[in-house]
Amino acid sequence: MYSKVYSITCDAGKADALMAHYDTVVADAVRNSAHHVSHQMIEAADDRWILISNYTSAQA
């Protein structure tokens, strides 16, 4: 198992737009990876998240 951790932020008041982009673009790309196992989006603070993507290998 291999994990990648990303810190994601956005401008104040633009969280809804960021989440819409994540749901329609980013989540599909992560799910369609040949090595993807799972991912979690964790709200760390207002307008700040941590994305953890788990893969079968570092080749992802």
KASULFEN-V336613 format. One record per residue. RES is the residue in three letters. SS is DSSP state (A for helix, B for strand, O for the rest). PHI is phi as a letter, one per 30 degrees, with the letter a starting at -180 (NA if undefined). D_CENTER is the distance of its C-alpha to the mean C-alpha in whole Angstrom. Layout:
BEGIN
res	ss	phi	d_center
RES	SS	PHI	D_CENTER
RES	SS	PHI	D_CENTER
END
This chain:
BEGIN
res	ss	phi	d_center
MET	O	NA	17
TYR	B	b	15
SER	B	b	12
LYS	B	c	9
VAL	B	c	8
TYR	B	b	7
SER	B	c	9
ILE	B	b	8
THR	B	b	11
CYS	O	b	13
ASP	O	d	17
ALA	O	e	19
GLY	O	i	19
LYS	O	c	16
ALA	A	d	14
ASP	A	d	15
ALA	A	d	14
LEU	A	d	11
MET	A	d	10
ALA	A	d	12
HIS	A	d	11
TYR	A	e	7
ASP	A	d	9
THR	A	c	12
VAL	A	c	10
VAL	A	d	7
ALA	A	e	7
ASP	A	d	10
ALA	A	d	10
VAL	A	d	8
ARG	A	d	10
ASN	O	d	13
SER	O	d	13
ALA	O	d	16
HIS	O	c	15
HIS	B	d	12
VAL	B	c	13
SER	B	a	10
HIS	B	a	7
GLN	B	b	7
MET	B	c	6
ILE	B	c	9
GLU	B	d	11
ALA	B	c	13
ALA	B	a	15
ASP	O	e	16
ASP	O	i	14
ARG	B	b	12
TRP	B	b	8
ILE	B	b	7
LEU	B	c	4
ILE	B	c	6
SER	B	c	7
ASN	B	c	10
TYR	B	b	13
THR	O	d	17
SER	O	a	17
ALA	O	d	17
GLN	O	d	17
ALA	O	d	14
END
